[in-house]
Amino acid sequence: MDEISVLQLGKEDWRNIYTIPDFAKWEYVEKLRECPKRPYCIVFLDRNPSIDEINILMDCSKAYCLYITSEVLMSKEVKKLCKCKMSRMLSKKDIGDFLQNELKFYYPKSYGEKFRNNNLGVAYGYKGSVKWHGNCGVELSGDFGDEYTQLIFWRNNIPIDKCQTIEFWMEYEKEDNVEIKLVITQYLSGSLSNVIKKWEFGENEFKHVVSVMNEEAAGPVSVSLHAKGNGTFKIIALHDRYARTGHGHFIPGGVRKVSSKREEVFFYFDPGDMKPPLNVYFSGYKTREGFEGYNLMRGFGSPFLLISEARLEGGGFYMGTKEYEDLITEGIKECINMLGFKESDVIMSGLSMGTFGALYYGCDICPHALILGKPLANIGDVALNEKLKRPGGFPTSLDVVMNVFGESNKENAYLLNDKFWNKFNASNFNNTKFIMSYMIEDDYDSNAYRDVISHVNSKGVKVYGKGVHGRHNDDTGAIVGWFKSQFDKVLREDYSR
C-alpha cells in the first residue's frame, strides 16, 4: 500500500495513545510553522489552532481530508476553515477505529480502468449469435441454458494487493428472461490454479457498485460473467477502480452519479476560498479513469469543479440521453447554488474532449468565460475524418456517433453536429469571453475555432484566439501553457486574484 502522509495537531501525539498503521507517514507538530511542498493526504486537528496555523492549514490540507475533534473550539476563523475544507467531525471514542479501518482509504493515488473489449472472450461451447458494436458493447442472443454457465470472460487478470479493496461496475442491457451473475476469482500470486477466494454477485447486488476486499495474500483476480435463460444480453463495459469505500470516488470527496441506463458521470467540488469565480474543468479523453486537472485548478485558489466520465474508450464527449445530460447540468448548478454565486461567476474550461463539454454545457450556464485548448465542436466531422484524413487515429469518434444515434454512418455524423449547433445557436452568451487556443492544421475538427466565432450571435461577446501550427495532438505543451496563462490573466484582471 502507498504511504499516506498524516499531519496531527494536538495536545498529545496520538502515536502514544493509539496503534498507528505501518503505511501512515505520521507527523505530529506542537506548532505548525510552514506548509510542505505537497498537501497532506489527511489532517487531524485536535486542539485550537492559531490564526497563522489556520492560514497554513488552508494550503496544506485538501478538501474532505480535514478532521476536527471536540477539543477544537468553533471560532469564526475555524468555522471558515471547516467550510472551505468540507471538514468532518471525529469523535474521541472513534479515533482508534478510524485509524485502523478508515485511514487506509486516504491513499494518495487513484486508479480506474475499463476492461478493453478486445480482451473480452465468449465462452467455448456457446452456440448463439454474437454481434460486436465497437466500444458500445457486445450483444449475445440465444439459449444460455437452465443453469448458470460461463458466458463471457476477460483476458488479462488484474492485480490486487493485500488489504486493498477494488470496486467493479458493469454497464449492460438485457431481456427479462436472461439472468446473470458476476464471478470474480483470486489466485495465489505466481499460480494458475491455486484459488485464494471467489466472489459471486447477482443482479440485485450489482444494481450498485460491488467491491472485493483482499484480506489474504496479494494475488491477481480474473473476472467472468455467467448467465442462464434465453434471450438477448448486451455487455457494454466493465470497470474496475481502487475503492475508497464511502470516502469518495477516485479521490476523497469525489461524487458519482448514474443514469437509469447505468451510465456514469463523476464530480469533484472543492470550495477553495469560497470567492468567485467557480472554475469548472471537464476532463479530456483518457483511458485511465479518474479526474484530470486537480493540481492545476487547486493552484488557482478559487472554488473549482472537476467533471469526468468513463464511457466508451476514454469518454463519450459528455453527450447522451436527456437524463444523462441533466445529471451534468444539475451537478454544475448545485455547486453554483452551494457557493451562492451567479452563473456569470463561472468559468468553463477544458482541453480537447473537455472543450466540447465546456461548450455544450456552457450553453446551459452562459458563464463569464470559456477557456478552451484544442476546441472540438463538430464531433460528426471528427468521425468522418477517421476514414481518409486521420485513418485509425481516433476510432472512439465512431463510437460516439453510434452511442448517441444507434448507428455510425454519415447521416448520423451530420446529425451529431446539428445536435451541438442547435443548442449553441439557441443560447445567450451575452458578455461571455471565448478564449481559445487551437491547432491550425487540426485533423480532428479543423473548423471548430472559426465555426464557434461565426455562430456567436450574442451581444458583448469577446473572443481571444491563438493558433499553433500542427495537427490535433501536436505541441500540446504550447496549448497547455497558453491555457494556464489565460486562466491566470482572467483571474487577475477580472477577479483581482
N, C-alpha and C positions, 0 to 999 in steps of 0.2 A: 504494500500500500504506500502511496505517495505521502511524504512528510507533510503534516498540517501545522502551519505556523499559528501559534496561540499567544495572545497578549492578555495578561491578567493584571488589573489594577485593584488593589485591595489592602486591607489592614494586615493580612497574613497570606503567605504563599500557600496556595491550595495543594501544592506538592507535599506539604507537611500534614495534610488532612486527608486527602483522597488519593486513590490509586490512579495514576495518570497513564494512559495507553502509550506504548512504545513509539507509535507513529507521530505523537504530538511533540513538536518543537516548542517547548514551553518557555515563555519569557515573562517573568514577574518583575515589575518595577514599582518602587516606592513613589517615585515621581517621574512622570512622563515629560521628557525634555525635548525630544526631537522625533520627527517622523521618519520611518525607514524608507528605503528606496521603493519597496513594494508594500502594498497594504497587507495586513494580516488576514489569514483565512477566517479567523474568528476572534472576537474581543469580548472579554468578561469584565464588566465594571462592577466592583464590589465595595466601593467607597465613594464619597463625594469628590468629584473632580474639580480642579481649579479652572478658571476661565481659560488660561493658557492651555491646559490639558484638553479642554473641550475643543478648542480650535485645532489642536493636533489630531484629536480623535476624528474630527470631520474629514481629515485627509487620510489617516492610516486605517480607518475601518470601512468596510464595504456595507452597502445596504443589505439588510436582512441578516447580517452577521455580527450584530452587536447585542449582547445580552446584559440586562440590568438586574441586580438583586435588590432586595428590600433594604439594604444598607445605604442605598442612594436616595437622597432627598430630591424630590422632583421640583427643582428650581426652574425659573423661566428659561434659563440657558440650557439646562439638562432636557427640559421638555422639547426645546427646539432640536437639540441633537437627536433625541429619540425619534422625532417626527421625520427628520431628514434621513435618518438611517433605518427607518422602519424597524426599530429595535423591538425586542421581546423581553418579557419578564421571566426570570428564572428563580423559582422558589428555592430557598436554602435546602429544604429536605429533598429536592430533586437533583441537586448538583452532582452527586456521586453517580446516580443512574444516567444522567445526561452524558457525563464524561465517558462512561463505559459503553453506552448504547447509541448515542446520537452524534457525538463528536466526529465519528468516522465519516459522516455524510458531508462534512465540510472540506473534503479534499479539493486541492486547487484546480486540477484539470478535469474537463468534462469530455465525454466521448459518446458519439452515437453514430450508427450506420444503418443503411438499408441493405438487406441481403440482395445481392445482384441477381436479376432474373436469369442471366446466363449461367448462374450456378445452381439453378433450380432443376431438379430431375424428377421425372414421372416414374413411379414405382414399376418394377418389372412385373409383367403379367396384366397390367391394366389394358383393357381392350376397347375402352370408349374413345371418343373424339377429343383431340387437344387442339386448341386454337391459341396462337400467340398474338398479342396485341402490343408489341413493343414493350415499353416500360409501364404501359397502362394495365398490364395484367396478363394472366394465362387462364383460359377458360376450358374447363373439362366437363364433358357431358356423357352420361352413361349410367350403367348399373354398378354401384360401388359395393354391393353385397349386403348381406343381412347382419354381418358382424364387422366391427371396426377393423380395417386393414390399412396398411400404409398406402397413401395415395401420392404424396409428394415428399421429397427430402431436399435439403440444401447441402451442397458440397461445401467443403472448407469449414471445419469446425472453428468455433471462436474460443479464445482463452478466457478463463475466469480464475482470479486469484483467491487465495484463502481469505475469508471474511468479507469478500466482495459480493455485492448484490447487483444483478443485471435485470433490467426491465425488458419486456417484449410487448410489441403492439402489432397486431395484424390488421391490414386493410383487406376486406373481402366482400363478396356478394354471393348469395346462394338462394336456391329454392327451398321451400319449407320441408320437402321430402328428404333433403340431404342433411345429415348430422355429421359434425366434425369435432375433432379434438386435437390439441397441440401436444406433442410429446417431445420433451427435452431430456437428453441423456448425457450424463457427465462421465467421462472416462478418466482413469488414472493417467497422469502425465507420462507420455512415452509409451503408452499401451494402446492397442487397437481393440482390446476385448474386455479389459477389466473395468466393469461398471462400478462407479462410486455411488451414484444416486440417479434416480429417474423422477421426473415431474410430469404430471398429466393435467391438462387444463381443458375443461369442457366449455361449451358456448356461453353458459351463464357466467363463468369466471372471466373469459376474455371479452365480455362486454366492457370491461375496464382493462387498464394496463395490468399485466401479470408479471410477477417477478420471481426470480430464483436466487436464494441466498446460499452461498457456498460456505458451509461451516466445516467442511472436511479439508482435504489436501487440495492444492492447486491442480487443475486439470481442465482440458477442453470440453466443450459441450457440443453435441450435434442436435439438430432440430429437424423434426419431420411432422407431417400432418396426416392424420388418419381420418377415414370417412366411412360412412355406411349409408344405405338408402339409394335412391335413384333420382336423377335429375341433372341440374346444371350447377356447377360451383366455379366461381372465379376468384383466384387468389391475385390480389392487386400488389400487395407489398407486405414484407415482414421486416420490422425494425427491431434492433436491439440497442440499449443505451445503458451506460453506467447510471445506477439509481441513487437518488438522494432520499428516497422513502419519506415523503411528507415535507421535505425541506425545499422543494423546488425541482423544476425540470431543467436539466443541463447545468444551470448554476443556481445557487441559493436564491430563492425568490422568483425563479422562472415559472411562468404560468402557461398551462396547456389548455387550449380549447379545441373541441372536436365537434364536427357536424354529424348529422344522422347517417351520413354516408361513410363515417369513420375517417374522414379527412381531418388532419390536424393543422393547427397554426399555434405558434409559440410567442409569448410576450415576456419581456423583462423590463420592468419600470423601476428607475432609480430617481427619487425626488430631488437629488442634488441639493442645491441651496434653496429650492422652492421659489426661485425668482425666474421670470421669463428670460428666455423662451424655453419651450419644451422642444428638444431636438429628437425627432423621430427618424430612426435609421432602419431601412429594410435590408436584410442580408442578401447578398448576391448568390449566384449559382455555386453550389459546393456539394460534393458527395459525402463529406463528413458532416454529420448533423450537429446542430447547435447554433449559438448566436455568433454574430460577426460584429466587429466594431466596438466591443466593450471598452477596451483601453482608450481608444480614440475619443469616444463620446464621454467617458468618465473624466478624461483630461480637461475637458472644457469647463467642468464645474457646474454646468446647468443641469436642470432635470432632463432626463432622456428616456426614450422608449426604444428598445430593440425589438424588431419583429422578424420572425424566421419561419420557414416552412420546409418540409422534407418529403414532398410528394414526387412522383416520377423518379427521374435520376437527377438529383441536385436541386429540385424545385420546380414548381408548376407556374411560376410567374404570378402567384397570388390571385389567380383567377379560378373561378369555379361556379358552383350554384349560388343563387341569391343568398341562401342560408350561410354558405361558407364566407362569402364576401361581407355579409352583415357582421359576422364574428370579428372581422378585422376592423371595420368601421367603428363598431361599438367598443372594441378594445382601445382604440385611439381616443375616442370621446370620453371614455371612463377616466382615462389619465388626465385629460384636459380638465374635466369637472373636479377631479380629486384635488388638483392644484388650484382650482378657482380661476383658471385662465380663460381667455377668449380664444377662438380658433385663429385669430390673427396673431396670437402669441406663439405660434407653432412654426418650426422649420422642418420640412420634409426632405429626406435625403436618401441616397443610395448610390451604389456602383453597379453598372451593367444590369443584371436581372433586377437588382434592387431599385434601379431608376424607374423601372416600369411600375413597381409597387408604389413608389413615391408619387409618380404622376397620376396613376389610376386612382389612388385613394386621396391624393391631393385634390381631385375633383369634388370629393365629399367634404373636405376640410377647408379648402381655399386658404392656405397658410400664408404667413408673412413672406416666406421664401421657399423655393425648391432648389436644393444644391445637388447637382447630378454629375456623375462621371461616367462617360460612355453611355449616353442615353439610348434606350430602346423603347420605341412606341409601336412600330408596325411588326408585331410578332409573327403575323402571317407572312410578311416578307422574309423574316429570318428563316422560316420554314421553307419557303420557296427557294431561297438561296442555297439550300442544302444540296440541291441536285447538281448545279453547274458552277456556281460562284464559290462554294465552300464545301465540296463533296466530303462527307464523313466528318466534318468539323464540329457540328453541334446537332446531332440527331435528336436530342431532347426537344428541340423546337417542333419536330414532327409529332412527338408525344403530346405536346401542349395543345396542338390543334385537335388531336384525337380525344384528349381528355375533356375539352370543352364542348366539342360538337359530335363526338362519337365516331368520327372517321377522318382520316388525314388525306385531304385532297385539295386541289387548287381553289375550288369554290369556297370551301370552309376556311382556307387561309385568308381569303379576302374578307370573309365574314368576321374573322377574328380581328382583323384591322378595324373593321367597322365598329365592332364591339367597343374598342377603345375610343375611337374618334367621335362616335355618337355621344359618349359620356363626356368627353373632353369639351366638345363644342357646346354642350348644354350647361357648362359650368361657369361660374362667375369668379374670375381671378383678379378682380379689382385690386390694384396696388400690390399685387404679388410680384416678387422678384424671381426671375428664372435665371439661374446661374449654372451654366452647363459647359463642361469640357468634353470634347468629342474627338473621335478619330476621323481624320479627313478621308482616308481610304477604307472606312469601316466595311467589313464584309458580312456583317450581321444585318444591320439596318442603316444603310448609307444615307437615308433621308430623314432620320429622326430629328436632328437639330433644326433643319430647315422646315420640316413639317410642323414642329411644335410652334415655331415663330409664326408661321403663316396661319395657323389655326387659332392663335390667341386673339380674341375679339374684345376683351375687357379693357376698361379704361385704367390708366395709371400703371400699367404693367411695365416693368423694366427688365431688359434682357442683357445678360453679360455672358459672352461666349469666348471660348478659347479652343482653337483647333490644333491638334497634334497629328503629325504625319504618321501613318501606319494603319494596319488592319485592327480589328476589334481587340485582339489580345496582345497587341504590340505596345511597348512603352507604358505599361501600367504605372510605373513609378512616377512619370510626369503627370499622369492623370490624378493619381492619389495626392501628390504634392500640391497641385493646384486646388484640388477638392478641400484639403485641410486649410490651405491659406485663405480660401474664400470663406470658410466657416469662421476662422479667426477674425477676418475682416468684418463680417456681418455682426458677430457678437460684440466686437469692439465699437463699431460705428453706430449700430442701431440699438444696442443694449448697454453701452458703456461698460463692457466687460474687459 
